[in-house]
Amino acid sequence: MHHQEPTPPLDLNQTDQNGQSSDTTPSLVPLGITRGLAIFSLILSLAGYVFRLLTGEAWQSVLQHAAVIVPAFVIGIPLLFWLGAWMMNRLTDANIQRRNALSLGWLLSCVTMLWLMGTYS
């Protein structure tokens, strides 16, 4: 039988072949992209409701539907990704950056809304 040595945990301050320390910082999604995805998810989630109001649907019905759907896509999905990253960091000693998790949540939210718009249009 082959005996494998356990791999050591990832050290962010590793030394290169010349013995010099190379500080590796975690990679973050640029803040502009994160903000842009958040704004785009808000715009996408509200766009359908403007169209529904313009076609004459009752504003009470539109507002009731929007009060559930808009927060789910703009806040709920990104928050679930953020909480998932927090849990993974706590349980597995991973180093998932929370901004990256939020960006992924807003990206998935935007893609889902565009898919739904394409399906129901």
N, C-alpha and C positions, 0 to 999 in steps of 0.2 A: 504494500500500500504506500501511496505517496503521502507525505505529510506536508501540508501547506502551512506556511507561517501566516499568522493574521496580518492583514495590511494595517499599517498605522493610520491614525486619523489624519485627515487633510490638514496640513500646516500652511497657513497663508504666508508665513515668513520663511520660505524655503531658500536654500542656498543653491546657486547654480553650479556648473562644473568647475568654475574657477574659485569656488569657495566664498563668493560674494553674496550677500543677502539680497533677495529680490522681493520687495514688498508688493504683494498682489492684493489689490483692492477689489471688493466684490463689484460685479458689473451691474449697473443700474440702468433702467430705461430712462432716457432723458425726460426731465420734468415737463417739457413742452409737449411731448407725445402723450404723457399721462394726462395732462390737463386737456389736451385736444380730444382724446378719446372720451373723457368725462363729458365734455361739452357736446361732442358729436352724439353720444348716447342720449343726452337730454333732448337735443334737437330732433333726433330720430323718433324718440318716444312721444314727442309732442306733435310731430308733423301730421300724423294720421288724424289726430283730433281736430286740428284746424280744418282739414278737408271734410270731416264729418259735420262740423258746424256750418261750413259753407254750403253743404248739400241740404241743410235744413233740419238736421236731427236735433232733437230737444237738448238744450244745453245741460239740463239736469242729468240726463242719461249719459251724456259725454263726460261730464265732470265726475260722475260716480265711477265710470269705467276707468278714467284716467287716474283717479285717486288710488286705484289698486295697481294698475299696470306700470305707470311711470316710476313710482318708488321701487317696484320690484326689479326693473331693468337698470335704473340709474344708481340705486343704493344696494338693493338686495343681492344681486349676483356678484358685484365687486366685493361686498362685505363677506360673502361666503368664501371667496377666494382668499381674502385677507385673513379670515379666521382659520382657513385650512393651512395657510402658510405659517401662522402663529403656532398652530397645533403641531405641525411637522417640525418646526424649529424646537419646540419644547420636548416632543416625544423622541425624535430621532437625532437630535443635535445637528440638524441640517442648517444651512445658512441661506434660507430663502428670504430675499429682501421683500419687505412688505409693499414697497412701491411697485415692484415687479408683479406681485400678486394682484394688486389693484389694477394695474395696467392690463394684465391678462383678463381680469374680470370684466373690465369695460370693453375690451376688444371682443370677447365672447358675447357680451351683451349686444354690441353693435352688429356683429355678424348674425346673431339670432334674430334681431329685429329686421334686418335687411332680408333674411331668409323668409320670415313671416310675411313681410310686405310683398315679396315676390310670389309667395304661395297664394295669398288672398287677394291679389290685384287682378 
